[in-house]
Amino acid sequence: MFEIATFSKDDLDMAVCWANRYHPILTEATIQVAEGYEVGTWRDYRVLAEEALNDYFIPVPGTDVPVCFVDPDAASKLVVTRLKDQGARVARKAEAGAGYDISFGDDRAKAVRIDRKLNLARRIFDCADFEGKPSNCFVRAGYVPSNAEARRTASGGYVRDTGRFFSVTVPKYTINTSGDPHLHDRIEAAFERHGTTPCVRHAWRAKEDLISRGGEVIEGTFRSLFMGAKELGETRFGRLLKIRNKPTGDTELTKLASFTVAGADRFYSYVDVVRRSMDPRGWGVEEYEAACFAGDEEALNAPLFFNHYGRPLLVPAARVEFRKVVRLAGIKCGERDAWMHLGRHDQVIRALDEIEDMDVPEFIKDRLRDDLATYMGWAGKEEMLKIYGARHFAARRAKWTSDFQAGRGEVARPTSSFRTAPALQSAFEGW
């Protein structure tokens, strides 16, 4: 089987081995793919890359040459077989020669994982320098190979060989919210009692205060504070940060985020006390501030948070600590333990509630929703409300219905509106 071995802290110092034998072509291809990712992100994707190699790059018997390098038709059949083994429903698309449609029912997580794995396989194949390499059997809709004539499909995308691409159908994303107004305080108490890595607690606090995703802050550096200050024309660190946004395809985006006043005080206090005690140079806010504005690259690239061993904190390690803390404290959302991203959803719903309750004209509410969408890193209000809006407004209607029934008295109660509007009941109960 294939293994991706690493030899140092540098994630690009790796080797792909087949049956414990070094495979130079796939090693070089995998390194080229890895260069397109940030260090912490690639550590997550490296596992998927190894799985993709083992699933789709099976060598011809007696050799170390993958089947996909010599026989794309056989390789395409191999991919379909592997997908079916993993529980996928694989069907030819209705249009002639339009490839395969892959679905996993309602299992969104599995669909996303397989989609990423197929995309990694396609990119590894593209980067492989192999003489006489055939057409890419992993080509997907919308991808244009650079070394061959492309053909437009019925949907408007371009593919080289429309008979061999795999399109994964990902179920619609639905959000979860805790419905617990005291969730933040309960997690704080859990960290106080069960936490063993102080920086994880402070990283979680910063993430909650900025209403950001974990990877946007946890793996952040002092450059984000410096760039935030530059945006405002300031010469001191402040409440504004310029952090990376959720990437679109292979494009890394950035966005601005702001601490609250109390959140900024907590964060800079952490930098001056907890982080200073772990910093190799013993620096606090003033030292990093002076060095960053003087153009010191080492200071700009210094991590905001450390792990238990004094190395840069990564998202996977932060999640492990967070899950341990909430599990020991018994903090749940429905039947599963609370997770780190949950607070972001709660705060968006809370913000939409606050906007809805404001006594201002509707056009001002629309503008505030647009501002919220921009801050959250969404393309626009419409995109945000596709995800959050249905849950938010349905839950509000359910709450209004419940309050109305509660005020009608015992005699009128049997005619519950939930009997005629089960959708409201499901929203009210938390889906």
Residue pairs with C-beta under 8 A, 6 or more apart in sequence:
1 18
1 19
1 54
2 16
2 17
2 18
2 23
2 26
2 50
2 53
2 54
2 57
3 16
3 17
3 20
3 50
4 14
4 15
4 16
4 17
4 30
4 46
4 49
4 50
4 53
5 14
5 15
5 16
5 17
6 13
6 14
7 13
7 14
7 15
11 34
11 39
11 42
11 43
11 46
12 31
12 34
12 35
14 27
14 30
14 31
14 34
14 46
15 22
15 23
15 27
16 22
16 23
16 26
16 27
16 30
16 53
17 23
18 26
18 59
18 64
19 64
21 64
23 64
25 128
25 129
25 130
26 53
26 57
26 66
26 124
26 128
28 127
28 128
28 129
29 124
29 125
29 126
29 127
29 128
29 129
30 49
30 53
30 124
30 127
32 127
33 49
33 120
33 123
33 124
33 127
34 42
34 45
34 46
34 49
36 123
36 250
37 45
38 219
38 244
38 252
40 215
40 219
40 314
40 315
40 316
41 215
43 314
43 316
44 315
44 316
45 116
45 120
48 113
48 116
48 117
48 120
49 120
49 124
51 117
52 117
52 118
52 120
52 121
52 124
53 121
53 124
55 79
55 82
55 117
55 121
56 68
56 75
56 78
56 79
56 82
56 118
56 121
56 138
57 66
57 67
57 68
57 121
57 124
58 66
58 67
58 78
59 65
59 66
59 67
60 66
60 67
60 70
66 75
67 74
67 75
67 78
68 75
68 78
68 125
68 134
68 137
68 138
69 128
69 130
69 133
69 134
70 134
71 134
72 134
72 135
72 136
72 137
72 161
72 164
73 137
73 164
75 137
76 137
76 163
76 164
79 118
79 137
79 138
79 166
80 90
80 100
83 90
83 102
83 114
83 166
84 90
86 110
86 114
87 104
87 110
88 102
88 103
88 104
88 114
89 102
89 103
89 104
89 105
90 100
90 101
90 102
91 100
91 101
92 98
92 99
92 100
92 101
93 99
93 100
93 101
93 167
95 153
95 154
97 162
97 163
98 153
98 154
98 155
98 162
99 141
99 159
99 162
99 163
99 164
99 165
99 166
99 167
100 165
100 166
100 167
101 167
101 169
102 111
102 114
102 166
102 167
102 168
102 169
103 111
103 168
103 169
104 110
104 111
104 114
104 171
105 171
106 171
107 171
108 170
108 171
108 172
108 173
111 168
111 169
111 170
111 171
112 170
114 168
115 168
115 170
118 138
118 140
118 166
118 168
119 140
121 138
122 136
122 138
122 139
122 140
122 143
125 133
125 136
125 137
125 138
126 136
126 145
135 145
135 148
135 160
135 161
135 164
136 145
136 160
136 161
136 164
137 161
137 164
138 164
138 165
138 166
139 145
139 159
139 160
139 161
139 164
139 165
140 159
140 165
140 166
140 167
141 153
141 155
141 157
141 159
141 165
141 167
142 157
142 158
142 159
143 157
143 158
143 159
143 165
144 150
144 158
144 159
144 160
145 160
148 160
149 160
150 158
150 159
150 160
151 158
151 159
151 160
151 162
152 158
153 159
153 162
159 165
173 387
174 391
174 431
175 345
175 387
175 388
175 391
176 333
176 334
176 342
176 345
176 430
176 431
177 333
177 342
177 345
177 346
177 349
177 391
177 430
178 333
178 338
178 342
178 346
179 333
179 430
180 186
180 333
180 346
183 331
183 338
183 342
183 343
183 346
184 208
184 343
186 329
186 331
187 204
187 325
187 326
187 329
187 331
187 338
187 343
189 329
190 325
190 326
190 328
190 329
190 331
191 200
191 201
191 204
191 325
193 328
193 329
194 324
194 325
194 328
194 329
195 201
195 321
195 325
196 308
196 321
197 307
197 308
197 317
197 321
198 274
199 274
199 275
199 278
199 305
199 306
199 307
199 313
200 305
200 307
200 313
200 317
200 318
200 321
200 322
202 266
202 267
202 270
202 274
202 275
202 305
203 217
203 218
203 304
203 305
203 313
203 318
204 318
204 322
204 340
205 263
205 266
205 267
206 217
206 259
206 263
206 267
206 304
207 213
207 214
207 216
207 217
207 218
207 340
207 343
207 344
208 343
208 344
208 347
209 259
209 260
209 262
209 263
209 266
209 267
210 216
210 217
210 241
210 243
210 257
210 258
210 259
210 263
211 257
211 344
211 347
211 348
211 375
211 376
212 243
212 257
212 344
213 246
213 341
213 344
214 315
214 318
214 319
214 340
214 341
215 244
215 315
216 243
216 244
216 245
216 246
216 257
217 241
217 243
217 257
217 304
218 305
218 313
218 314
218 315
218 318
219 303
219 312
219 313
219 314
219 315
220 241
220 243
220 303
220 304
220 305
221 300
221 301
221 302
221 303
221 304
222 288
222 292
222 299
222 300
222 301
222 302
222 304
223 292
223 300
223 301
224 241
224 242
224 243
224 304
225 237
225 238
225 241
225 292
226 237
226 292
226 293
226 300
227 241
227 242
228 237
228 238
228 239
228 240
228 241
228 242
228 256
229 235
229 236
229 237
229 238
229 240
231 240
231 242
231 256
232 238
232 240
235 293
236 289
237 268
237 285
237 288
237 289
237 292
238 264
239 258
239 259
239 260
239 261
239 263
239 264
240 256
240 257
240 258
240 259
241 256
241 257
241 258
241 259
242 254
242 255
242 256
242 257
243 254
243 255
243 256
243 257
244 252
244 253
244 254
244 255
245 253
245 254
245 255
245 377
246 253
246 377
247 253
253 377
255 375
255 377
256 375
257 375
259 267
268 285
271 284
271 285
271 288
271 304
272 284
272 285
275 284
275 304
275 305
275 306
276 282
276 283
276 284
278 306
278 310
279 302
280 310
281 287
283 291
283 299
288 299
288 302
291 298
291 299
292 299
292 300
303 312
303 313
305 312
305 313
305 318
306 312
306 313
307 313
307 314
307 317
318 340
319 339
319 340
322 339
322 340
323 337
323 339
326 337
326 338
326 339
327 337
331 337
331 338
332 338
333 339
333 342
334 430
345 388
348 372
348 376
348 384
348 388
349 388
349 391
349 392
349 395
351 372
352 369
352 372
352 388
352 389
352 392
353 392
353 396
355 365
355 368
355 369
355 372
356 365
356 396
358 364
358 365
358 368
366 381
369 381
369 384
369 385
370 380
370 381
372 381
372 384
373 379
373 380
373 381
373 383
373 384
376 384
378 384
385 392
391 427
391 431
394 423
394 424
394 427
395 427
395 428
397 424
397 427
398 424
398 425
398 427
398 428
399 428
401 417
401 418
401 421
401 424
401 428
402 428
404 417
405 412
405 413
405 416
405 417
417 424
418 424
418 425
418 428
